[in-house]
């Protein structure tokens, strides 16, 4: 199921490639065991397709319902608080506007603009409707022992990029070190904060001062490569992930490209990952990396059976 939407942001347009695949897996993983999704075939994803037998499972993680973390919305059971939520607009300190389109609110609940997922409720997500994130894609050129840029040995002969990748503690998949946008926080600050927290959290004191300067320099010149809906395994019919992915590139490898990497609290491992072969990453992260490679004229090998920004 592929949905293509053009979103304008200022003078730029971002092509939204929403493949509704990872958010229709058989099982929704959660710390409390999760839940099995109601099966939705490709042809029945869109809401305008009649599906009279559709009986999605209701699931919101127990830690969200019981612990009521400060970053989470009230549950529908709290009728008075829930009724105050203002969808499709900036609601106090929470941005509930979708990058995709104005979403429908059905029976008081926001409806996933891309389609059915087989799960209702919020799952592992805190917000009803769009949950906004920011993903910093920090890159450098892969170089040999003499400092020369390494090119792929295949037919393309294109130069090879490396990007900062973390191994997620929950799924063990490799991913871009992104995170949720805090209330009233500029996306640029979120990107820098998340890169610091997830990738550089363990630098010793002797490295920190120069590292801060290097990060500040590179993060002044980010380029947006994607802005929109994310095919995230945490998505439900009523809550979904959207992100702004920005590329921060160290062309000559003299700033962030020389930083020794250490895993932060949320990651099991972190490394400069070479894009010299097909890679499979968490959620839609492979697509964001592909967009960066296309922008930089670098090599990108797609996994068998996968679709790219270019081919869609």
N, C-alpha and C positions, 0 to 999 in steps of 0.2 A: 504494500500500500504506500504510494508515494504522493505526497501533496506538495505542490510548488506554489509559493506565494511570494510576490515581490513586496518588500517593505521599504518605505522611504524614511530615511533619517537625515534631516537636513537636505543636503544636495546629493546624498549617496543612496544607492539602492542595494539591498542585501537579498540575495536569493535564498529562500527558505526551503531546505530539503528535509522534509519531515517523513522519514521512513518509520512507520508505525510497526516496528518489529520487536525491539528489546522490551517495549512496554506491553507486549502481549505474550510474554513467556508463560509457560504452564503454571509456574509457581511464583508468587510474590514473596520475596525474602524479607523477613523482619526479625528483630532480636527476640521476639516472643514466638517465633515459629512461622510467622507470616500467614499466608492464605493462598489457596489455589484459585487462579483466575478462571472466570467463565470463558470458554473458548470462543474466540471471534475470528472468523475467516477473513481473508483479505477483502473479499467483495462486500462484506457487511460492516466494515470499519466505519464508514461515513454515516453520520446520523440521519441523513435523508434516505438511507436504504432501509426499508421496512424489515424489522427483526422482532416479530411478535413473541418469540420464545426467549428473548434476551433477558437473562436473570443474573446480573452481575453480583458478585459477592461483596458484601460491605466489610471494609477493613480499615481501621485506623490503629496504628501501633499503640500498644498498651502504655508505653512510656510517655507518649504524647497525651493520652487521655487521663492517665493517673497523675503523672508528675506535673502536667500543665506548665512546661517550660516557658520562660518569658517571651521567646521568639515565636511561639505557636499561637495560632488563632483559637478562639473559643470553639468548643464543639457545638453541634446543633442542639444537643441536650440542654445547653445553657441558652435557652431561648432569648432571654433579654439581651445578653451580650452579643449573641450571634446576629440578632436583628439589626445591630448597629453597623455591621460590616457594609461597606459601600463598594460594590463591584464595578469594574470597568473605569475606575478613576483612582487618583491618588487619595488614599484614605488615611489621613493623618500622616504618620511616619511610614506607612506601607504603600508601595506602588502596586496597585492591582490592575494596571493597564497591561494588556498583552501586546507583544510585538507583532503577533500574527494578524489579529483582527479583533473587533468587538465581539466578545464571546457571549453566548446565550446564558441566561440564568433561568433554570427550569426547576419548578417546585422549590424555589429559594436557594438552589445550589448552582454554582458555576459549572458550565459544561465544557469539557475538553474540546478546543476548537478543531483538532485534527480528527477526533473520532473516538469510538469505543475502545476500552482497554480490558474489560472483563472484571474490573474492580471499581467499587464506589468508595466514598470516604476520602481520607487524605493519605492513607498508607503510612509511609515513613516521613512524609512531608509536613511541614508546619503550617503552611498557608493554604487556605482555600483559593482555588484559581491559580494564577501564575506565581511560581516561586522563582525569583530572579537571582541569577548567579553571575559570576564573572570568571573567565578562564584566561590566564596569562600564558601565552605560548612563547617561551623564551628560547631563542635559537642562536646557533653559531654554525660555522662551516666545519665539517670534519676535516682534520688536517693530518698529514703524515709526520714522521719524525723530523723532517726538515722544515715543517711549517707550511708546506704546499697544500692547497685544497685538494681533497680526494674526490675523484669522479667515479661514477658507477661503471662497472666493467661491461654492462650489457649494451644493447644497441643505442640507447639514448645518450650514453656518455655524459650525462648531466652531473653537475656537482652534487655532493651529498650533504644534507643538513643533519644536525643533531639538535635535539630539544630536551629541556628539562622535564623528566618524567618521574612520577612517584608511583609506588605500588600501594594501592589502597589497602587499608587495614581490614575493611569489611569483605570485599570480594576478591582480594589479592590480584586484581587486574591492574595493569599499568594505565596511568591517566595523567592528564594535565593537572598541575597543582592549583585548582581553582576552589571557589567557595561561594557562600551566599553573600549577597550584598546586604550590608547592615543598614538599619534604618537611617535615613538622611545622609547616607554616605555616597560620595561620588564613586562611580565605577572605577575610575583610575586609581583611587585610593584602595579600593577593594582588591584590585589586581596586584598592587604592590604589597599590600598586607598579606594576602594569601601566599604569594611567592615567598615572602619572608618566613611566614609561619610554617608552611608545609615543606619547603625545600631547604631553608637555611637556618632552621631553629637551633641547630647544635654547633654553630660556629664558635670557636673559642674566642676569648676577649682580644687576642692579638690580631685576629682576622676581621673583627666586626667593623672597625672604623673605616678601613679601606673598602670593605664590602658595601657598606652603606652608601659611600660615595659612588661606587660603580653602579649599584642598583638605581640610585637617583638619576644618574646620567642616562642610562639605557631606557628607564621607564618614562623619560620625558618625550620619547618619540615612538609611541605605539600606533599600530595600524589595525583598524577593525577588519577582521576577515569573516566574521559571522555574527549575526544578530537575530535571534529568533528562538523558536521552539526546539527542544532537545528530545530525541528519542531515548528517554531515560527509563531504566527498569523500575524506578520509583513512581512513575506517573500513574494516575488513576483517571477515572471519568470526571472527577471534580477537583483534582489538584495535579499540576504538571510543572516541569522544569523549563525555564527559558534562560538564555544566557547571552552575554556579549563576550566574544572571544577576540582577543587582541594579540598581535604578534609584536614582540620586542626582540629585535635582532641585533646581535653584536657582530658587525661585519668583519672586523679584523681580529676579534677574539681577545681584545685587550681589557675589557671591562668584566661583564658577568661571565663571559666565556672562560675566564681563568679561575672562577670561584670554585673551591672544593665543596662538594655537595654532601649534606648530611640529612638524614630523615628527621622530620618533625614529629610531633606527637600523633598526628593523624595518619602518618605513612610508615610502612614497614621498611621501605627502601627508596632511595632516590638516586638518579643517575642521569648523565647525558646519554640519551638513547639515539643511536644512529638510525636514520631513515634510509637504510641501504637494502631493505627487503620488505615484503608485505608485512604490515603490523596490524594487530587487532587490539584496540584500546577500549576503555570503559565508555559506556553510553555512545554518544556521537563524536567522541574525541578524535577518532581516526579521520573523520571528515574535516574537522577543523585543521588538523595537521596537513591534510591533503591541500586545503585551500592555501595554507602558508607556502607549501612547496610550489604550487602553481604560481603564486605571486612572486616567489624568489627565483623561478626557473630551475628548481631543484628536482631531483629524482623522487618519484613516489610510486611504489608498487602496490597495487590493490590486491586484497585477499580474493581468492577464487569465488566468483558468484556475487561479489559486492558491487555496488553502484557508486559512481563518483559524481562530483559536482558537474564535471564537464559532460558526462554521458547523459545526465538527466535533463 
